[in-house]
């Protein structure tokens, strides 16, 4: 009976932690936007192509890092900011980059054929191209992997006391973190209840998040998922620019 109660308590705490993570990520997104709105980003970026989102992600990353530092000291948990298993981590990055480069090229060839290349709200001048690519390379991976991978996966494992394998080496905590990451790409609220999303984008974010989560847990380092995330974004955005200039 006691074991059953202890198991039920853990499941309850697990559910509460998922809700707390969802709320924290949602609030952090709002805070990042508020900070970005307070700064004169238009002076450097009149078309709002990269400066606003850069400030937004820096804010998210710094707050998430502060929370992680506090939790790591209080709970004595490792969030994986070391190099971990360098051989396995490097293999993940290299193989992922090669496969993603091929997929990106094929996707853009198809988009070119069917006249579906991306359309941007800003002119493709030197400032905007370098600014957006710089954001994708230097900020998108670090900020989002810290908030949506290292924090949720580590805390979910901590609450349950173990990692829960599901299939193909993918864990329950990775799936949940990927779901939270995908939801972050949608516009939603509870009061009133609304949900707007590009469902392909949700699926895309979930799949890449699952791959990154697997790399994180197997390499024991968030550095490699950061690199994978940034590389995928730079390849996708940069290839889009390249095809528009063809």
MOKAWO-V979408 format. One record per helix or strand of 3 or more residues. SS is the DSSP state (helix for helix, strand for strand). FROM is the first residue (numbers start at 1). TO is the last residue. Records with the same first field share a line. If there is no record, write none. Layout:
SS->FROM-TO, FROM-TO
This chain:
helix->2-38, 41-43, 51-75, 86-113, 126-160, 172-183, 199-219, 222-244
strand->165-167, 187-190, 193-196
